Amino acid sequence: MTYPFGAVVGMDDLRLALLLNAVSPAVGGVLVRGEKGTAKSTTVRALAAVLPPVDVVAGCRFACDPAAPDPECPDGPHPSDSPAQTRAARLVELPVGASEDRLVGSLDLERALTEGVKSFEPGLLAGANRGVLYVDEVNLLHDHLVDLLLDAAALGRAYVEREGVSVRHAARFLLVGTMNPEEGELRPQLLDRFGLTVEVAAPRDPQLRAEVVRRRFGYDADPAGFAAAWAESETELAAQIAAARALLPQVVLSDAALRQVTSVCAAFDVDGLRADIVTARAAIAHAAWAGRTEVTEDDVRVAARLALPHRRRRNPFDAPGLEEETLEQALADSRPEDPPPDDDPTPPEGTDPTDGGPDGDGPDGEDTPPAGGPSEGPQGGDGGPAGGQPDGGPAGSSDGDRGPTTAPRGEGGGHTDAAPAPEQAAVAPDAPFRVQRLEVPGIGAGASGRRSKARSERGRVVGSRRPEHAVTKLHLVDTVLAAAPHQRARGRSGTGLLVERADLRQATLEGREGNLVLFVVDASGSMGARSRMAAVKGAVLSLLMDAYQRRDKVGLITFRGGAAELTLPPTWSVEAAAARLTSLPTGGRTPLAAGLLRAHETLRLERVRDPQRRPLVVLVTDGRATGARGTDSLGESRRAAALLASTGVASVVVDCESGPVRLGLAATLGAVLGAQTMRVEQLGAEQLVATAREAA
């Protein structure tokens, strides 16, 4: 590869995953997860240089194969003697902000209606046919584009449907996506559609890091000379890929190897059967890459390490991973034994009939490693132990409620001279539950999501308007109604409708948008009872999971002691918010006003960065407030709430007050915010769907 950082940074798994897909595109593509600055994009772009060239029909915009042209090609039909040309395989990049028409192509509806001409402009899927389609930051791509992209990758065809006009064409490509998990995860069902996944990380060895810098400087100083220095190795790699492709149809997946594949998938309790199919295809491709015509246990082991880690997720906050012990045990349990003859049920001499495990001899008579032992192959793409989130503090503290009550008494915790409560260790949250949908009122225009109503490119038709530019979503009924009164004046004599540009109407669609959900959480001593804080953390964790599923951006502000802290700036990484919430300690005073003022400042900055994304503030508190000696803490908190409400932000107050005597301070604060006030137990989805009220 022209820019061979992979060999330096230690991304052997990434290199292997890309090569297996180059040998067999049916594997289903690669998802590359890793921190910023790890040469993910560089390595992917280098793949195009080593892919074998392709033969295409000359002049075909869809890269039809001259030996088997697509019968539905919009540029066809192509006769058998069509001129052909050989060109390099293309790498097409899909920008995060691309539109649906840019991805799948677009029909010129104006010409179709006014001139009767079906004019189709190909999209990126057509350009990537028989090449590579690369999506950088795939986790930030709009959901409906990801759906279209993965459907095309699975079916090998792209479909464009516009009001009775249909176009379809071949779209077979190697799909590669890169992402930084810190910016948010893909939904589990979308993760499952990628064939393989790998984790990459920068090396910690200073010598390796120095070599990366040297190579970067060498490329910057002389790009042509740098490429020439690696040209020979690229040529050899391209020849190996071509040879493996030629050998691929001859590779045999025996019943024994297939049993190993299915046993490994069953051992890891993956959902569905896609994992079995992908693992089998990857094992076959690995055998071809190694020059073998039969799949071995080592092929299955390598394929499982690449195909299964991202398919084991059980909730959005589980990190992908694969336990080597489980993998080795599953392989050992599925190794074939030599059965006794059918007519002689007696086991061979020296065999313990009560031993249900393998006898230690592989098919070739070699000693096999002990079950559960360490693997001799590469460690895979885990990038660290799975489930590396904080454990949330000591477990088994069921008697934590007997600790001292540190919340001040009186209205708003009015004893401002009370001694601050000591800090308590973080408590683990209660189990999350499914929550109601909290919405921002009105109609927005933010990025596609699943929370609040918004004008969007997808959704239900709610009206029409005159198009400002080209028509992309035609409102057929309104177009006909606009053209009908003018038919006689236009000289209509037949049955066809005479349509002019002035008659065209663009459909107005209403869908859902993602919001910025800003959590403002009280972590003071008044929330310090362990069972109470566990319930509060469980509720916030449930809301975070809901935000993940609805494609929201999230932020976390906590207030305790003497100030409020922006614990997590607004981000796509719901996992980071969950980890920091779980490890959050409690104790100290209750600077409620500081928390509200920090929320006001955070939202002010976010309006500049992302003006279309509407915010929703979720304030989790019991309404008590303490401050410095001689200050009106309750008055300060209400003034801060009024300032936040004056910006028109939608808010929800989650009232955490407990005990036989309740002051209702959170509800009073919610009235100042113009917010809906809910108790923790009312967040459950079995309640009525909650909607944030209009700001006062």
N, C-alpha and C positions, 0 to 999 in steps of 0.2 A: 504494500500500500504506500502511496506516495508520501503520506504524512504519518509515519509509523509510530505514533505515540503509544499505541496499545502495547507494543513489545516492551516499552520503557516503563509505563505506568503500572504494568502488571494486570492488564485487562484480558487475561487469557480466555475467561468465560465469554466475554463480549465478542472477542474475535472468533471463537469457536461457534457461538450462536449465529453470528452473521454468515459464517461459511456454511453451516448446515442448511440455512435457508437459501443460500446461493446454490447449493447442490440440489435441494428439493424445496421449491417455493411452497409446496403443499403443507409444509410444517406450520405455516401460518404467521410468520413474521416474528419480530423481536421487540420487546419493551425494555428499554434501558433506563434503570433507575439509579440516580447518583447525585451527589452533592455538586454544587457549581464548580466549574473550573477543572473538571476531570477528563476533558477531551472527548466527551460523549459524541458531540456533533462532528468533531474532526475525524473520529474513527469511522463513523457512519458514512460520511462523505467520501472517505477513501475507498469504500467498498466498490463504488462504481468503476474505478479504474481497473479492477481485477475481474469484473464480470465478463464472460465471453461475449463477443459481438453478436448482433442479431440480424437476420435477414428480414427485410420488410418490403412490402409492395411500394414501389416508387410513387410518391405523391399522396399516399394514404395518410391522413392525419391521425389514424388510430393504430398505426404500426401493425397492420395485418401481416400474418405469416404467408409468404407466397405459396408454401406447400399446402397450407390449409387456411385459406382466407375466411374471415368471419362472414357467414351468409347474411347476417343482419347489419353489416357495417354500413353506416350512413353514407360513406363515400363509395360503396359498392353498388352492384355486385362486381367483383373483380374476376375477369376471365382468367382461364388457366395459363394463358401465355402473357400475363401482365409482367411488365419489366420489374425487376427486383434490384434492390441495393442493400449493401451491408453497412451497418453503422454501429457505433458503440451503444451499449445499453445506457439508458438515461436514468439520472437521479432527479426526480421532481420533488420540490419542497412545497409543502402546504403551509402557508402562513396561519398563525393563530387567529387572525382577524378576517380570514377569508369568508366569503358569503357562500350560500348553498349553490348558487348558479356558477360561481367560480370553481367549485369542486366538481360538480357533476356535469356542467355545461348548461347552456340555456337555449331556448327556442325564441326566435324573433316573433312574438305573438302579433305584433303590429302588422308585419308582412303576411303572416299566416291568415289574418282576418281580412285585411284590406286588399291583398294581392293574390291570396290563395297559394302562397309559396311557403313550403316548409323549409326554413333556413335554420340550421343548427350550428351553434358555436361550441366546439368541444371544450371541456373543462380539464382540470388537472388529472382526473382519473384516466382520460384518454391519453394524455401525454405520458403517464406512467405505465401504460400497458406494455408488458414484457420488459419492464425495468424495475426501478426502485421508487417507492413513494415514501418520503421522509417527513415526519411531523415532529418538529421541535416543540417542546413544552406541550405535549399532547394532553396533559392533565388540565390545561387551560383552554383547550378547544371546546367550543359550544357543544352541548350534549347531542343536539340533532345532527351536527356535522360528524361527530364520532359515530353515531348510529349509521349514517349513510356510508361512511368510510369503511366500517367493519362489515356491513352488509355486502358491499362491493367486493371486499377482500375475500369473504366467505363464498360468494356465489360466482366470482370471476366475471361479473357483468355489471354494467351501470345502467340505470333506468332513469329516464326523464319523462315525466308525465305532466302535461299542461293542457287542461280543458279539452280533452279528446285528442290531442296530438301527442303521439308517443314515439320516443326514440330510445333504442337500446344498442349497446355496443360492448365488445369484449373489454374487460378491465382486469387483467391478471398481472399482479405486481407483487414484489416483495415489500411488505409493510414494515417500517421501522419507526418506532416512536421513542423519544427521549423525554425525561421528566426529572424534576427535582422534587422529591417528596416533601420538602419543607414548604412548598407552595400548594400543597393539597394532593389528594389521591384521586385516582380514577375510581369510578364505581366498581364494585366487585364483578358485576356481570360484564362490564367492559374489559376489565382485567382478564377475564376468562377467555375473551375472544383473541387475545394475543397468544400466539403459539408458545413462545419462550420468553423468559424474563431473566435479566441479569442485574446484579448490583455492582456498581463500580465506586471506587473511592481512591483518593489521591494517596500515593505511598508515603510512609513516614520515614523511610530510609533517606538520609540526606544525600547519599551518592546517587540514588535514582532520581531524586528531585533535581539534582545538579545536571544530570544527563538530559532531562526534559528541557531545562533552560538552554543548554548548549544546542540541542537540536532546534529549538525554536529560533535561537539567534542565527543558526546556520541557514534555516529556511528564509528568514527575513533578509539576510545578507545576499543570498543568491538562490531564489526559488527554482530557477531552471537547473542549476547545478545540483541542488539538493534532490530534485526529482530524478535527475540522471543517475545519481549515486544509488538510488533504490530501484531503478528501472529493471535491473536483472531479477531481483527478488520478486518484484511484481509480476514479471512475465512468468516466472516459475509457479507462482501462486495461481495465476490465471489458468495455466496448463493443468494444474492439479484439480482445480474446480471443474474444468471441462472433462477431465478423465473420470472424475467421480460422477458427474452427470451421466456420462456414457455407461458407467457401471451400475448405476442405480436400478434400472429395470431387472438386473440379474440377481439382486440381493434377495435372499429368502428369509422370511420371518417364520421360523419354525413354531410348532405348537408349544414347545417348551419355552421358547423365548416370549411368546405371546402370553403364556401363563405368568411369567415373571413380570411382564408389563402390568397385567391386570392385578396381580397380587400386590405390587408396589402401590398402585393407585388406590386399591381397597384399603391397604394398611394406613394410608394417609387420609382416608375418609374424605376424598374429594367429591364435589357435587357433580352429578351428571357423568356422561361418558366421553366428553370432549377431551378430558385429560388422558384417557386411555388411547384415543386415536392419535393425539398429538405426540404422546410419548413413543408410540409405536413408529410413527413416521420419522421422528427425530432419531430413533435408534437405527432405523434403516439407513437414513442419510449418514449417520456417523459410521456405520459399517462401510458404506460406499466411500466415504472420505478416507477411511483407513485402508481401503483397497481390498476389503473382504467381500465375499458373496453370501455370507451367512451372519445373521445377527447373534452376537455373543452377550454374555452377562455384563461385560464391561460397557457395551453399547447401551444396554438398558440403564445401567447405573448413571452414565453421563447424561442420557436423555432425561431421566427422572430429575436430576439436579437442576436442569434448565426448564423443564416443563411443569413442575409441580409446586414450587414455592409460592407463587402468587395465586394458586388455586386452593390453598388451605385456609384462606381468610374466613373468619366466622362473623366478624363485625368490623365496622370501619376503623376501629382502633387497634386491631391486631396487626402486628408487623409480619410481612411475608417471611417465611423461613422453612427450613427443612432439617429435621434431626437426622444426623448420619447414622445413629444407632438404629433408628426405626427403619431406615432404608436398607441397611445391611441385614437386619433381621428378616425383613420381607423377602429380600433376595435369597437368603439362606433357606427360608421356609419353602420357597418355590422351586428350589433346585430339584431336578428329576432324580429319582432313585431307580436302581435296576430292579424291576419287579421279578418275582419268581415265575417260572413257566406256568401257563394256565392250568396244565394237568397235574401240577405238583404244588400244592399250597404250602408246603414246608419251606420256611425261609432258609437261605444258605447257611451252611455251617459257620458257627462263630458269630452269628448275628443275634443281637438281643431283640426278640420279637416285641418287647414292651417299649423299645426306643422308637418314638414317632418322628425323630428328627433325621436329618441327612447323615449319611455315614462318613462324611468328610471327604469323599472322593468325587471330583467333578467328572464331567463327561470324558475328559481326556486322561483321567487317571491321576490328575495332579491334586495335591493337597489344597483344600480351600481354606480361607481364613475363618476363624471362629465366628459364630453368629454374634452380631452386635459389636464386632471388633472395629478398629479404625479402618477407614477407607484408604487405599493406596493411591487413588486417583486425586485429581484436583478437588479443592474444597467446595467448589460450586460458587454460586452467586449470592450467598446469603448476606455478605457484607457485615457479619456480626451475628450475635445470638438473637433469636426471635424473641419478640415480646420484651424488648429492652426498655420499656417504660418504667417510670418509678412505681414502686409497689404501694405507695400511698401511706406508708407508716406502718407501725406494728400492728399485727393482727391479733385477734383474740381478746380485744379490750372491751369485753361486754359490760364491764362494770364502770365504764367511763362516765356514766351519767351521775355518779356519786361525787364527782369533782365539785369544787366550790363554784358558786354562781357569781360571775364577775360583772354582770350587766348592771349598770346604775339604775336606780329606781326613780320614779317620778316621770313627769311628762317629758318625753324626748330624752330620757336619761339625764335629767336636769342636774344631777349632782356632778358638776364639772370638776369638782376638786377630788373626785374619787381616785384612788390609786390605780394605776394601770394594771390590768390583769397580766399574769405571767404568760409567756408564749407556750402553747401546747404543741406537741408533736402532731404531724399531719395524720388525719384519720382516713381510712379507706372509704370510698363512696359506696352507698347502697347500689344494688343492681339497677341498671337503667331500665326504663320502660318506654312504651310508645306514647308520645305526647300529641296533643291537639296541634293543629296548624295555627300559628299566630301570624297574622297578616298586617301589612302596612295598608291603611285605607287609601282609596283613590286608584287611579290608573297611572302606572309608571311607564318608563321607556328604557329600563335598564337591560343588562345582559340576560340572556335566556336562563331560566331557572325553574323552580317549582314552588315558589312561595306566594308572591303577591301578584295581582292582576297587572298586566302591562300590554302595551302595543308591541307587537313582535312580528317576526317573519313566519312564525308557525302558531297555529291555534285555530280557534273558530272564527268564522267570518261574522263581523258585526256591522259592516257597512262598506261604503266605497268612497272614492275620491278621484278627482282628475289626476292623472299621473304627471309628475314633474319631469321624469326622465323615461327610460324604457319601461314598458309594462312587464312586471315579473309575476304578479299574482292577479290574473284577470278576474274581475267580477262579471261573469257572463250575462246574468240577468239584467243588471243595470246598464251594461253596454248595449244590449238589445233594446232596452227601453229608451235609451238615449238616441239610438239610430232610427227607431220605428217612425217617429213623426216626420222624418225627412225623406222617406222612400219615394213619394210621388214627385217631390221637387228634384230629386236626383235622377229621375227617369227610370225607375225600376220597372222592368217589363217581365222578368222571369220570377222564379221562386226564390232565388238567392237574395240574401239581405245585403244591401249596399252599406258598408261601414267605412267611415272616415276616422282619422286620428282623433278628431274632436269628440267622437262618440266613446272612445275607450275609457274604461273605468278600472282603476287599481283597487283591488280588494283591501279592506282594512281588517286586520286580524287582531284578535285579543288572545294572548296566551298568559304565561307566567314568567316572572322575573326572579332572579336571585337578589337577595338584599344583603346589606351589611348588618349582621346581628352583633351588637356590642353588649357584652355581659358586664354588668357592674355588680360585683359580689362583695358583700359584707363578710370580712374575715376577722372581725374583732372579737373581744372577749364575750360580748353578749351573745355570740353565736357558738360559744365554746363547748357546750355540752356535746359529748362525743356522738351520741345517737342522733342528736339534732343536726350536727354538722354533717354526719354521714348521709342523712336524708337530703340535706340541701345539696351536697355534692352529687348525690345520685340524680337529683332533679336537674341540675345544671348539665350533668353528663348526658342525660336524656335529651335535653334541648340541643346540646352540641351534636349528638347523633342525628337529630332531626335536621339541623342546619347542614350537616354533611350530605344528607339525602336530598335536600332541596337546593343544593349547589349554592349555598350562601358563603359570603366572606364573613369571617368571625374575628372578634377582638375581645380581650379580657382585661378588665380593670378590677383591681382588688383594693380595698381600703381597710386599714387597721393601724393601730399605734397612733402616729402623729401625722400620717399623710396617706395619699392614694398613689398607687403605682400602676402604670400601664404594663401589666404583667406580660401581655402578648399584643404587640401592635396588630392592626387589622391585616389578616393574612388568609390564604386559602387552606392553610394547614390546620384542619380541625384536630388532627392528632396531637399537634404541639399544644393546643389549648387544653385538650383532655389531660395530657401528661402534667402540665403545670397546675391545673386545677387539682389533680389527685395528690400532688406533693405539697399543696398549699397548707402552711401552718395557720393557727389561729391564736388570738390573744391581743391584749392592748385595748386602747380606747377605740371609739367609733367615729372617725372623721367623715361622717356621711356627706357633709357639704363639700369636702375635698374630692370625694368620689364623683359627685355630680359635676363639679367644675372640671375635673379631668375628662369626663365624658364629653362635656361641651367643647373643650379644646380639641380633643381627638376627632370629633365629628367635623369641626371647622376645617381641620387640615385635610380630612378625607374628602370633603366636598370639592376641594381644589384638585386632588389627585384623580378622583373618580366621580365627576358631578352627576352622572346618570344613575348611579347606584343609590337607592333610597335606604336610609338606615332604620333600624328597629332597636331601641334600647330595652334591654331586659334587666331591670334592677331587682336584685335578690337581697332582701333586708328584712329586719323586723321593725324598722322605722325608728329605732332608738338612735340617739346621736349624743356624743360627748365631745368636748373641746377643751381649750385651755381655760384656766381659772378666770372667772369673771366674764366669760363670753356667753352669748345666747346661742347655744348650739342648735336648738330647734329652729330658731328664727333664721340662722344662717343656712340650714339645710333647705328650708322652704324658699328662701330667696334664690338659692342655687337651682332649685327645681323650677322656679318660675323663669329663670334665665334660660334654662334648657328648653322649657316648653315654648318660649317665645320664638324659637327657631323653627317651630312646626314639626319637630321630630316625633314620630310615633313611639310610644313607650308602653311597656307592660311591667307592672310591679308584682313580684312574687313575694307574698307575705309569709315570712318564716316565724312569726311570733307563735309561741306555744305556751302551755300552762293554763291553769284554771282562770287566771285573771289576765285579760288581754286589753291593752290600751287602744288598739286600733290605729296606731301611729302610721303604719304603712299605708292604710287606706286613705288617711288624711294627706299623706305625701303624694299618693297616686292622684288624688283630686287636683292638687296643685299642678302636677305634670300633665293633667288631662289624659291619664292612662287608665287602662283597665287593671284592677287589682285582683289577683288570684291567689288562693292559698296553694301550697305545694301539692296537696292531694287533689286539687282541681285541674292539674296539668294533664292528667291522664286522658287518653284518646276516647275513653268511654263517655266523657262529658261532651257537652255541646261544642261545636267548633267555635273557637275563640277568635275574635277579631279586635285588634287594637283600635280604640276609638280615636276620633279626630282630636287633634291637639286643641286645647282651649284657646 
